[in-house]
């Protein structure tokens, strides 16, 4: 067998669940006709396909309920026997629309060996693409080993890991007439509004540019600097005297990528000894073809305040490393200015008393 064939087999095995997984499912299924009743106000595990051991579901559900309750983000895991000719995307969308449910929803189809992770729009800030991918991989890892219960455990671990990063006050429901709302009211109101969000202002964007421009001057660079909000919309832009006009577009694309992908820009995959040139070019071409903006060049930095990505800054005009350093300097100067003055003052214990001169 050639190395190419072996590579294809590994990729195929990582995408689909092995048949051995489902041949072992009968050992895990309940003997009665009904799936275990596991519904709750904010979290559900509905195992129609009987993939999981009921005792494991019973043990894991309280942890999922607790994380959903504290973050006020609903979570549901559902299994079905078959897609009945639909795609996994169609089936999951139909179920979400039918139930009118928001939050994170995971659907597993037994016969077709498919999984879909779906997140309602208002919660995609917490469940970004990387988080959704990690949840999907957690489920598939256990299923691929022939252990659905392990897949469920790992999947819930991944979901809870994301929910635990959401500020508890961010989705706090409104209290009516001073009374504490019921669990049902919490579930209904928490998905209607998002509280206590941080927004980047024009003044903040200009402060980032000032800090970045100062760093560029120190390095002897003439660069373009763009600052966007969390949705990738331009807030402020500056081209230093003598900077290349062509790098203006590059700077803006870096800022948009950093803000909307919630991470620094750079070659993919991150952490690899060498970038995958085909992957990087393909991603950029796909973004261009769809009218989007994406770059794998260095020089885009997200702006993060209170664990929320509130914008992005992109720099173009130097080398990739220089652009990244200038962008980081702009963000750091902005964050430094946000610190309360009390934090910037030296502690009394750090102030040494002056010696009195002898007369």
N, C-alpha and C positions, 0 to 999 in steps of 0.2 A: 504493500500500500504506500502510495507516495505521501510526502509531507502535506501536499495540498489536500489530498483526500482526508487525511487525519484532521487537518484544520477544519474542513467542512463538517466532519462528524462532530467535532467539539462544539462548533457554533450551533449546529442543529440540536445537540443535546442540551445546550444552555437555553434554547428558545422554547422548546416543548417539554412537557413532562413525560418522563419515560413510561412505557406501558406497564412496567413493573409497579409503578406508583399506584395505578388504578386496579391492578390485579390484587393488591393488598388491601384495598379499601373495604372489601366485604368483611374483613376481619375487624374493622373499626366501626362498621355500621351498627345501628340499633336494630333490634329485632322487631319492634313495633312499627306501625305504619306512619306515625306522626313524628316530625322532627321535634327536638326538644324545644320547649317554650322558653325563650331567652330574651324576650323583648323588654326594653326599659325605656325610660323617657328620653335619654340622650344617647344611649349606646345599645346596639343590638348585634347579636350573632344569630343569624337565621340559617340553619343548616339543613335545607331541604334535600340536598343530595347525600346527606349523611356521610360527609367526608371525615368528620371529627368525632372523637370519643366524647359522649355527653358529659362525663365527669371532668374532662379537660376544659370543655366549654364553660362548665359551671365554675371551675376554679379561676379561669382567666377573665371572665366577663366583669367581675367587680373592679379589676384593675383598669379595664377600658372605661367603665362607667365613671370611675373616680377622675381619670384624666379628662374625660369629656365634660364632666360637671365643673371642674376647676377652670378649664379653658373656655367653657360655654360653646364648644364646637362639637356638634353631633358626629357620631361615627357609627357606621354599620358595615358588617361583614356578612355577605350572603352567598350561599352556594345553590346552584341549580343543576339538575340532571343533564339538560341539553339546551342548546340555543335555538332549537327548532328552525334551523335554516337562517337565522339572523346572524349578523356579526356580533362580536362581543361588545363593540361600541354601541350598536343599535340597542341591544338588549339592556345594557346598563343605563342608557339614556331613557329608555321607555320606563324602566322601573323607578328611576329618580323622578321623572315627570309625573308618573302615576301617584307616587307617594307624596309628592311635593316636599321632598326632603332636601335639606341643605347640609353642608358639612363635607366629610370624607366618606366615600362609599367604595367598597371593594366587592367585586362580583367575580366568582369562580365558577366556570362551567366544566362539569366533570367529563362528559363525553368528548368534548372538543379539546380538553386540556388547555383552556384559555383563562387568562386573568386580566381584569381591567381595574385600574385605580382611577376613580373619578372624584374631582374636588370642585365644589361650587365656587363661582368666581370670587366672591368676597373673602374666601379663605385661602386663595392661592398665594397670598403673601407669606403665609406660614408653610403651606404645602406647595413649595415651588417644584420645578421639574426634578431637581436632584432628590428632594424628599420623596416625591412620588416614585421615583425609580428605586430608591432604597427600600421602600415598602414592598414594591412588586418583587424585587430580588429576594427579600426576606422570606416571603411566602413561597416563591419558586424553589428556593434552596432546600427547604424542608420537604416539599413535594417531590422534588427530583431525587431525594434520598429515599423515597418510599415511605416517608413518615409525615402524613398530613398534620398530625398533632404538633409536630415540631415546626412545620410551616406556619400553623396558626400562632404558636407561641412567639416565634421570631417576628411574624407580621405584626402582632400586637405590641411587641417590644418596640418595633420601628415606629408604629403609630403613636404610642405613648411618648416616645422620645421626641417626636415633633410637637405634640400637644404640650409637653412640659416646658417648651421654650416660649410658649405664648403667654404674655403678661396676663395675670388673672383679672386685672381691672379692664383689660382691653375690650372685653365683650360683656361687661356687667350689665344685666338687664335693668330697666327702669323700675323703680318701686312706686306703686300707686297708693296715694293717701297714707303714706308712711308705713304701709303693711308690706311684709316680706312676700314676694310673689311665690306662687306654687312652682313645682318642678315643671309642669306643663307650660306655665307662663314664661319661665326662664327659657325653655327650649324655643318658644315662639318668638320672644322679643330679642333674644341674643343674636338671631340671624338677620334681624332687620337693620341693625345699625352697628357701627364699629366706633367705640369710644377711645378717647385718649391717644389719638394718633399724632405723630410728630410730622410737621411739614417743613420743607426747606423754602425759605423766603428768598426774594430777590436780593435783599441785603446780605443774607447768608451766602448766596451764590457769589456775590461780588467779593465777599471776604475770602472765599476759597481761591478765587482768581488772584487776589492780592498776594496771598501766601505763595501760590504757585509761581507767580511772576517774580517774586523775590528770590525764590530758589533758582529759577531759570537764569536770572541775572547773575547769581553767585557762580553758576556753572558756565557762564558765558554763552548761553543758548538764546535763540530767538524762536519762540514757539507759538503755536495756537492753543488756546485753552477754552474748553467748552464745559459748561455745567448744566445738567438736566435734572428734572424732578424724578420721583420714583417710577413714573410711567414712561420716562425717556423723552419728555418734552423739554425743549430748550428753555432755560431760564436766563443764562448770560453767556456771552462769548467775547473773547478778546484775542486779537492777533497782534503780537508785539511787533514793533517797527522792524522791518527786515525779515520777518518770518515768511516762509513759503506759503502762498495762498492755497496750493494744492493740499497742504496738510490740515487745512481747516475742516474739510470733509472727514478726514481721518480722525481728527480729534473728536468731532461730534459723534462719529460711529463708535468710537471707544467709550465715550461717556454713556451712550444709549445701551451698549452691550453690558457695561458694568452695572448699570442701574436695573435693567430688566432681567438680567441673569443672576443678579444678586451676588456677584463675585468679581474678583479682579480678572482683567482680560489677559490672555496669553495662549500659547500653543496648547493643543489638546493631544492626548489626554494628559491632565495635570499629574505631575509627579513621575511621568515616564522618563526613562533615560534619554529618549529622542522623540520629537513630535511625529505624529502620523500625518505626513504631508497630504495624502489623499483625503483623509478625514477632514483636515482643516480647510482644504480647498473646496471640498464638497459642501461643507456647512456654509461657507461664505457664498458659494454659487447658489445654493438653495435659498438662502436669505435674500439675495439680490433678485432672484427670479420671482419670489413671492412679495416683493416690495418691502421687505423688512430690512433691518440693519443688524449686522453681526460681524465681528472681527475677532481674530485670534492673535492680533498683535498686542504686544505689551503697551501699557500707557493708559489703561482705563481702571479707575478705582471707585468702588461704591462708597457712598457716604452713609455711615451707620451711626444712629443715635438711639439710645435706649433699646438696643437689639432690633431696631427697625431700619431697613434700608430706605432712606428718604431721598436719595438722588445718586448721581454719579458724576465723576469728573474725568474728562479725557484730554490728553495732551498729545500734540503731534508736532514734529519738527526736529527732534533729536534722534538718538538711537532708542531702541525699545526700552532699555534699562534707564536711560536718561529721562525719557517721557514718564516712566513709572515713578521715578524718584521725584520729579516735579509735581506730579499729580498727588502723590502721598504727602508732600510738604504742604500743598494747599489744603488738603483735608485735615492734616494735623494742626495747622494754624487755626482753622475754623473750630475744631474740637477744643483746642486750648482756650479759646475765647469763651466757649460755653461754660467752662468750669466756674463755679461760684467763687467770688473773690476770697471767701474764707479759706478755700482749699489752696489758694495761691499764696496766702500769707504764711510766713514761717511760724511753726509752733513755738510757744513760750520756752519749752524745754530746749529748742534748737537755738535760741538767742542767747548768746553769751554776754553777761553783764560787763560793761566797760570798767576797767580798773581806774580807781581814783588816783589822780596824780598826787604825789607827795609834795607838799609845800615846805 
